[in-house]
Amino acid sequence: MSRDLRMREAQSAEGLAPGSAALLLPEPSDVGVETGGRPIRSQWRFVLRRFLRHRVALIAALFLIGFAVFAVVWPHVSSNGVNPPITRALSAHAREGPSWSHPFGTDQLGRDQFARVLDATKKSLVIGFGAAALSTLVGVIVGGLAGYYRGWIDALLMRFTDLLLVLPTLAVLLIIATNPNPSFFGLFDLPPATEVGGMILVLAVLGWMPMARIVRGEVLSLREREYVDAARAAGASGPRIILRHLLPNAIGVIIVFATLEVGLAILEEATLSFLGAGIQLPDVSLGNMITTAEDTVGTHLAYLIYFPGLVLFLLVLTVNFIGDGLRDALDPKSIR
C-alpha cells in the first residue's frame, strides 16, 4: 500500500480533512526492501534517521542528556555539597557572586548554588519522566479499553475521565499534596508529596486524562481496519488485539504526547514546590529555590532566583523541542 493511499485511509477513518497530518509509522515499503521482501531498515531506524535530521530537536536532546549526566556526575567530583554543615568557614563565602569556584554564586549561608541547582534538576527530571510514564500507562489502558470495547465501557470510562478533566487541577493538586499522611482508600500508606515518589503519584493522579482521550480516538479509528477484523476472525481476544495490533499502530501519537507530558509535569512540580506544597527544605527543588530567593529580585543577589528560573525554562523548552522533533519524525507527510 502506497504512503499516500495509507494517509488518505487514515484521514478518512479519523475524520481528518485531506492534507492534514496524521502521526503514523511508515510502512516497510517506505524505507525499502531487499529481495524476498525483508525490510532493509526497520521502521524505527527510519524514524530515528528523520529525528536526527531535525537539528533543533537533536541539539535539545543532546543538551538534555548531557545536562542530566552532568547533574549525576558532579556531586562525585566536586567538593561543594548541596547541604554542607554551616560553619564559620562556609559563612565566609556567603553572598558571593558567580565565579570559577562557584559558577552560580553562593546563597546567604555560603552554600554553592551550582551544586544545589544540579541536585534540583535531577529531582525535576526524575519527577517529570516518572509522572509522565505513570500517567501515560494509565491513560493508554483507559483509552485503549474505551476505544476498543465502546458501549457502556466507553461511556463509563469517558464520563469518569470528563469528570476529572473539569476539576480545577491546581487546586486539587494542592489539596492532595498537602495531605501529610496520604493513603489508598485507607488500605495502605502512600509516600507524601514532600518526597519524590509521592510527587510523582500526585502529578500522575490528575495527568492521565488527556492521554486517555487521545488514545481512545486513535483506537476508535484503528479498530475498523482490515487487519483487526482478520485478528478477530482468527480468534484473538480483545486484550491481545489491543496490545498486539492497536497500540503499536498508535505508538507515534503516544510517544509525542508523553514527551509533552514530561515538560508539563516538571512545571507542575515547580509550581507546587513554589507554593510550599511540594518538595520541602532542606531538600532542594527548582520551585522552592525560586521561592526562597523571591525577595532578592532587584538586588545584587538576584542571581539566586535567575539561575534556577533559567534552568527550569531550559528544561521545559528542550523537552518541548524534542517532542516537536518526534512529531515530525513520526509523521510521514512531514518534509525534512
C-alpha positions, 0 to 999 in steps of 0.5 A: 500500500502506497504512503499516500493511499495509507494517509488518505485511509487514515484521514478518512477513518479519523475524520481528518480533512485531506492534507492534514497530518496524521502521526503514523509509522511508515510502512516497510515499503517506505524505507525499502526492501531487499529481495524476498521482501525483508525490510532493509531498515526497520521502521524505527531506524527510519524514524530515528534517521528523520529525528536526527535530521531535525537539528533543533530537536537533536541539539535539545536532546543532546543538551538534555542528556548531557545536562542530566549526566552532568547533574549525576556526575558532579556531586562525585567530583566536586567538593561543594555539597548541596547541604554542607554543615554551616560553619564559620568557614562556609559563612565566609563565602556567603553572598558571593557572586558567580565565579570559577569556584562557584559558577552560580554564586553562593546563597546567604549561608555560603552554600554553592548554588551550582551544586544545589541547582544540579541536585534540583534538576535531577529531582525535576527530571526524575519527577517529570519522566516518572509522572509522565510514564505513570500517567501515560500507562494509565491513560493508554489502558483507559483509552485503549479499553474505551476505544476498543470495547465502546458501549457502556465501557466507553461511556463509563470510562469517558464520563469518569475521565470528563469528570476529572478533566473539569476539576480545577487541577491546581487546586486539587493538586494542592489539596492532595499534596498537602495531605501529610499522611496520604493513603489508598482508600485507607488500605495502605500508606502512600509516600507524601508529596514532600518526597519524590515518589509521592510527587510523582503519584500526585502529578500522575493522579490528575495527568492521565486524562488527556492521554486517555482521550487521545488514545481512545480516538486513535483506537476508535479509528484503528479498530475498523481496519482490515487487519483487526477484523482478520485478528478477530476472525482468527480468534484473538481476544480483545486484550491481545488485539489491543496490545498486539495490533492497536497500540503499536499502530498508535505508538507515534501519537503516544510517544509525542504526547508523553514527551509533552507530558514530561515538560508539563509535569516538571512545571507542575512540580515547580509550581507546587514546590513554589507554593510550599506544597511540594518538595520541602527544605532542606531538600532542594527543588527548582520551585522552592529555590525560586521561592526562597530567593523571591525577595532578592529580585532587584538586588545584587543577589538576584542571581539566586532566583535567575539561575534556577528560573533559567534552568527550569525554562531550559528544561521545559523548552528542550523537552518541548523541542524534542517532542516537536522533533518526534512529531515530525519524525513520526509523521510521514507527510512531514518534509525534512 
